[in-house]
Amino acid sequence: MYPSYRPRLNQLAASTQSFEERRRVFLHDRFGALHLLQPVLDGNADAFLTCANDGLLQRRWAREHGVGLKGAPEDILLAQIEHHRTEVFYNLDPVAFPSSFVRRLPGCVRKTLCWRAAPSGNADLTAYGAVVGNFTSILSAWRTKGCRAEWFSPAIDPAMSEYVRDERPIDVLFVGGYSWHHSARARTLEKVAALAGSRNVVYCLDSSRLTRLAESSIGYLLPLKQHRRPRIVAGIAKTAVFGRDLYELIGRSKIVLNGAIDMAGQDRGNMRCFEAMGCGALLVSDAGRYPAGMQEGVTIETYGTPEQAVEVISRSLQDWPRSAEIAARGRALIRDIYSKDVQWKQFCDLVGRI
């Protein structure tokens, strides 16, 4: 769970008292639903989900099950795994729970997997049965560190169908992170922001702590200029959105602008690609190696430089009927290729191989 998402969950779950009630609110809001496996979303009793870095959620479980609250967060998670008698442990936050945690797992656990497709520093994940993700270059990097690495994909959230609309008053939407990991993305955002004079352009930025510090009164006294957002970007930026609010915003947008993180090489297919297409918007993203179903000029549009991003967006808006057909074709195709049924089958096959 992103730290920036927690205030939203606290507000949505303000009236809840139990672990199950807070988790139910979390699941209904669909945060991270592209990663959540079908049995979790279906409420299958064989599947147990928790957010180990949500202290409030975890303390509730501990109190309800007589577990002491003085231990480390991993102690509560270990107690949950043992109580559930987990056989397959799938972790979406492995940097917080690396190999040292895996070695402490109870004997009921037979298979371990973790998803990782982001900067990881010196994290040791070698004790996991497999590191999974959909960026082949990052998987290769994990192999050089001694990990078994396997391709695995997100899946379209069925709830996205509730947000597909014909009327889309927002011309261009960008929602995402803004930090030193996104320098190429930042240059594109600056160029596209210039369209705000004639188009309805909306940016919702989840800025890094360093960016927020650089833009504070104290930050202007420190040598942090390179971490500040350009004025043209800061001038239209709103706070980050998550969950169903994100789906709602995409459903009201013609175009969703996307840009990969700098460390992904030529690999493409971050979460925003799936969210944009799943909610029926036209994905305009940087050129690279995309997953099956994401094809330039057929189901998505791509750009090579920040200047080209402006050209592609302008052209797409000028001929919106054609662009809308591309968006609709893209949504229909990836809904079939990346369904929750397909994802669950692939996961079961993967578990059987490791």
PABA-231533 format. One record per residue (C-alpha): x negated, y negated, z; residue in three letters; residue number from 0. Coordinates in steps of 0.02 Angstrom, whole numbers. Layout:
REM residues N
((X Y Z) ala NUM);
...
REM end
This chain:
REM residues 354
((0 0 0) met 0);
((-74 -168 -53) tyr 1);
((-95 -286 95) pro 2);
((-6 -419 -9) ser 3);
((147 -304 -24) tyr 4);
((165 -273 163) arg 5);
((254 -440 203) pro 6);
((388 -396 75) arg 7);
((414 -224 151) leu 8);
((421 -299 326) asn 9);
((559 -415 268) gln 10);
((657 -279 177) leu 11);
((640 -159 324) ala 12);
((665 -288 463) ala 13);
((819 -200 533) ser 14);
((746 -25 530) thr 15);
((691 66 688) gln 16);
((627 237 634) ser 17);
((490 307 522) phe 18);
((619 383 405) glu 19);
((717 220 389) glu 20);
((563 117 346) arg 21);
((503 248 223) arg 22);
((676 253 141) arg 23);
((669 64 114) val 24);
((495 81 41) phe 25);
((549 217 -81) leu 26);
((703 120 -135) his 27);
((597 -32 -177) asp 28);
((496 78 -299) arg 29);
((324 8 -256) phe 30);
((198 125 -337) gly 31);
((337 236 -405) ala 32);
((239 272 -565) leu 33);
((118 372 -456) his 34);
((245 458 -345) leu 35);
((281 637 -394) leu 36);
((456 697 -436) gln 37);
((486 798 -275) pro 38);
((450 642 -171) val 39);
((572 535 -270) leu 40);
((701 675 -265) asp 41);
((688 690 -75) gly 42);
((631 871 -82) asn 43);
((594 936 94) ala 44);
((436 1023 32) asp 45);
((359 853 -9) ala 46);
((303 732 125) phe 47);
((253 552 86) leu 48);
((175 425 201) thr 49);
((79 263 182) cys 50);
((-71 291 292) ala 51);
((-124 108 292) asn 52);
((48 47 349) asp 53);
((13 37 535) gly 54);
((194 5 583) leu 55);
((257 156 485) leu 56);
((123 269 557) gln 57);
((148 213 737) arg 58);
((334 251 721) arg 59);
((296 428 665) trp 60);
((171 451 806) ala 61);
((294 394 939) arg 62);
((433 503 869) glu 63);
((319 656 872) his 64);
((229 627 1036) gly 65);
((61 585 959) val 66);
((-51 464 1054) gly 67);
((-72 292 979) leu 68);
((-250 264 1039) lys 69);
((-332 368 904) gly 70);
((-393 309 734) ala 71);
((-270 296 589) pro 72);
((-339 456 514) glu 73);
((-291 550 673) asp 74);
((-107 512 644) ile 75);
((-122 562 462) leu 76);
((-205 727 512) leu 77);
((-62 759 634) ala 78);
((66 727 496) gln 79);
((-22 848 379) ile 80);
((-28 982 512) glu 81);
((154 954 562) his 82);
((211 968 381) his 83);
((97 1119 353) arg 84);
((37 1038 193) thr 85);
((-38 1155 64) glu 86);
((-80 1025 -70) val 87);
((-148 857 -12) phe 88);
((-135 719 -145) tyr 89);
((-209 553 -93) asn 90);
((-186 386 -181) leu 91);
((-304 295 -62) asp 92);
((-463 400 -61) pro 93);
((-585 259 -26) val 94);
((-502 240 145) ala 95);
((-500 429 168) phe 96);
((-657 496 84) pro 97);
((-750 661 97) ser 98);
((-777 642 284) ser 99);
((-587 646 307) phe 100);
((-561 792 188) val 101);
((-681 897 292) arg 102);
((-566 871 443) arg 103);
((-408 934 358) leu 104);
((-316 1076 446) pro 105);
((-327 1253 380) gly 106);
((-154 1249 300) cys 107);
((-221 1135 161) val 108);
((-276 1240 12) arg 109);
((-298 1109 -126) lys 110);
((-351 926 -120) thr 111);
((-336 794 -256) leu 112);
((-353 606 -260) cys 113);
((-313 469 -385) trp 114);
((-446 338 -418) arg 115);
((-454 219 -565) ala 116);
((-527 61 -486) ala 117);
((-691 -5 -415) pro 118);
((-749 113 -278) ser 119);
((-920 55 -220) gly 120);
((-1018 197 -142) asn 121);
((-867 300 -91) ala 122);
((-901 486 -75) asp 123);
((-759 590 -147) leu 124);
((-858 750 -181) thr 125);
((-760 850 -51) ala 126);
((-598 831 -149) tyr 127);
((-551 974 -264) gly 128);
((-529 847 -403) ala 129);
((-529 660 -432) val 130);
((-391 618 -556) val 131);
((-352 466 -664) gly 132);
((-312 412 -841) asn 133);
((-474 318 -883) phe 134);
((-597 439 -962) thr 135);
((-748 326 -932) ser 136);
((-711 314 -746) ile 137);
((-684 502 -737) leu 138);
((-854 526 -819) ser 139);
((-932 414 -688) ala 140);
((-858 521 -550) trp 141);
((-931 676 -631) arg 142);
((-1105 599 -625) thr 143);
((-1078 579 -437) lys 144);
((-1044 765 -417) gly 145);
((-854 763 -419) cys 146);
((-737 869 -521) arg 147);
((-635 744 -621) ala 148);
((-475 780 -718) glu 149);
((-361 675 -828) trp 150);
((-190 638 -755) phe 151);
((-62 505 -799) ser 152);
((67 393 -716) pro 153);
((248 421 -765) ala 154);
((394 307 -804) ile 155);
((506 270 -655) asp 156);
((686 320 -698) pro 157);
((747 166 -602) ala 158);
((671 56 -737) met 159);
((822 91 -848) ser 160);
((924 -21 -732) glu 161);
((820 -172 -787) tyr 162);
((818 -156 -976) val 163);
((912 -306 -1047) arg 164);
((942 -390 -1214) asp 165);
((940 -567 -1141) glu 166);
((761 -612 -1097) arg 167);
((738 -798 -1054) pro 168);
((554 -784 -1005) ile 169);
((442 -790 -1158) asp 170);
((278 -731 -1080) val 171);
((250 -649 -912) leu 172);
((90 -603 -826) phe 173);
((90 -516 -657) val 174);
((-71 -450 -584) gly 175);
((-232 -471 -490) gly 176);
((-351 -617 -504) tyr 177);
((-527 -584 -440) ser 178);
((-707 -563 -499) trp 179);
((-658 -392 -567) his 180);
((-548 -481 -695) his 181);
((-662 -608 -780) ser 182);
((-610 -560 -957) ala 183);
((-427 -564 -904) arg 184);
((-452 -737 -826) ala 185);
((-515 -811 -990) arg 186);
((-361 -745 -1080) thr 187);
((-244 -813 -946) leu 188);
((-322 -985 -967) glu 189);
((-294 -987 -1155) lys 190);
((-116 -921 -1148) val 191);
((-69 -1044 -1010) ala 192);
((-83 -1182 -1139) ala 193);
((78 -1114 -1218) leu 194);
((175 -1170 -1064) ala 195);
((206 -1339 -1144) gly 196);
((321 -1261 -1275) ser 197);
((362 -1089 -1206) arg 198);
((427 -1018 -1042) asn 199);
((267 -944 -971) val 200);
((268 -864 -799) val 201);
((113 -809 -703) tyr 202);
((128 -715 -538) cys 203);
((-48 -692 -472) leu 204);
((-110 -583 -331) asp 205);
((-268 -682 -299) ser 206);
((-415 -609 -205) ser 207);
((-463 -672 -33) arg 208);
((-617 -752 -109) leu 209);
((-511 -847 -236) thr 210);
((-393 -907 -99) arg 211);
((-542 -964 5) leu 212);
((-622 -1051 -144) ala 213);
((-461 -1151 -172) glu 214);
((-440 -1199 10) ser 215);
((-502 -1361 88) ser 216);
((-648 -1266 164) ile 217);
((-686 -1179 0) gly 218);
((-719 -1342 -89) tyr 219);
((-863 -1371 33) leu 220);
((-941 -1204 -14) leu 221);
((-1026 -1146 -176) pro 222);
((-873 -1047 -235) leu 223);
((-827 -1143 -391) lys 224);
((-835 -988 -503) gln 225);
((-699 -905 -398) his 226);
((-571 -1045 -420) arg 227);
((-433 -1028 -547) arg 228);
((-435 -1154 -691) pro 229);
((-314 -1297 -660) arg 230);
((-205 -1249 -807) ile 231);
((-182 -1075 -730) val 232);
((-161 -1134 -551) ala 233);
((-33 -1261 -612) gly 234);
((92 -1128 -668) ile 235);
((44 -987 -549) ala 236);
((170 -915 -428) lys 237);
((144 -785 -294) thr 238);
((134 -601 -336) ala 239);
((292 -496 -353) val 240);
((314 -311 -316) phe 241);
((438 -170 -322) gly 242);
((611 -204 -391) arg 243);
((573 -390 -401) asp 244);
((437 -346 -526) leu 245);
((555 -237 -627) tyr 246);
((683 -377 -627) glu 247);
((556 -503 -689) leu 248);
((494 -389 -828) ile 249);
((674 -355 -878) gly 250);
((697 -542 -905) arg 251);
((538 -561 -1009) ser 252);
((511 -543 -1195) lys 253);
((323 -517 -1183) ile 254);
((216 -449 -1042) val 255);
((34 -501 -1058) leu 256);
((-94 -376 -995) asn 257);
((-282 -364 -980) gly 258);
((-391 -222 -917) ala 259);
((-510 -235 -770) ile 260);
((-690 -266 -823) asp 261);
((-756 -96 -766) met 262);
((-637 7 -875) ala 263);
((-746 -2 -1032) gly 264);
((-639 32 -1186) gln 265);
((-510 132 -1087) asp 266);
((-337 57 -1076) arg 267);
((-174 109 -992) gly 268);
((-166 23 -823) asn 269);
((-3 20 -725) met 270);
((61 -139 -805) arg 271);
((65 -54 -975) cys 272);
((185 78 -912) phe 273);
((289 -47 -812) glu 274);
((306 -169 -957) ala 275);
((356 -38 -1083) met 276);
((466 55 -959) gly 277);
((569 -103 -928) cys 278);
((585 -138 -1114) gly 279);
((467 -287 -1137) ala 280);
((343 -303 -1279) leu 281);
((170 -261 -1212) leu 282);
((33 -376 -1277) val 283);
((-133 -310 -1214) ser 284);
((-318 -312 -1253) asp 285);
((-384 -197 -1388) ala 286);
((-458 -31 -1335) gly 287);
((-427 154 -1317) arg 288);
((-245 178 -1264) tyr 289);
((-151 334 -1209) pro 290);
((-39 426 -1330) ala 291);
((117 327 -1374) gly 292);
((36 156 -1355) met 293);
((-8 111 -1535) gln 294);
((-47 -63 -1600) glu 295);
((85 -132 -1716) gly 296);
((199 18 -1685) val 297);
((242 18 -1500) thr 298);
((130 -122 -1431) ile 299);
((31 -272 -1492) glu 300);
((-154 -300 -1454) thr 301);
((-281 -440 -1460) tyr 302);
((-470 -444 -1470) gly 303);
((-512 -615 -1397) thr 304);
((-422 -741 -1286) pro 305);
((-390 -848 -1439) glu 306);
((-315 -700 -1531) gln 307);
((-201 -669 -1382) ala 308);
((-123 -839 -1411) val 309);
((-102 -802 -1596) glu 310);
((-23 -631 -1566) val 311);
((98 -700 -1437) ile 312);
((148 -847 -1546) ser 313);
((176 -734 -1697) arg 314);
((276 -609 -1595) ser 315);
((390 -743 -1526) leu 316);
((417 -823 -1696) gln 317);
((477 -656 -1768) asp 318);
((562 -593 -1611) trp 319);
((685 -473 -1698) pro 320);
((537 -372 -1765) arg 321);
((447 -383 -1598) ser 322);
((602 -325 -1505) ala 323);
((608 -171 -1617) glu 324);
((428 -131 -1572) ile 325);
((467 -150 -1387) ala 326);
((621 -37 -1400) ala 327);
((523 94 -1497) arg 328);
((386 89 -1367) gly 329);
((505 112 -1222) arg 330);
((592 260 -1303) ala 331);
((429 346 -1345) leu 332);
((339 331 -1179) ile 333);
((499 373 -1083) arg 334);
((487 544 -1165) asp 335);
((298 567 -1161) ile 336);
((275 506 -982) tyr 337);
((432 564 -894) ser 338);
((432 621 -712) lys 339);
((472 798 -769) asp 340);
((317 800 -880) val 341);
((209 722 -743) gln 342);
((263 853 -616) trp 343);
((228 996 -736) lys 344);
((55 924 -773) gln 345);
((21 908 -586) phe 346);
((70 1088 -553) cys 347);
((-40 1146 -696) asp 348);
((-183 1041 -628) leu 349);
((-165 1113 -453) val 350);
((-168 1287 -526) gly 351);
((-335 1254 -611) arg 352);
((-433 1186 -464) ile 353);
REM end
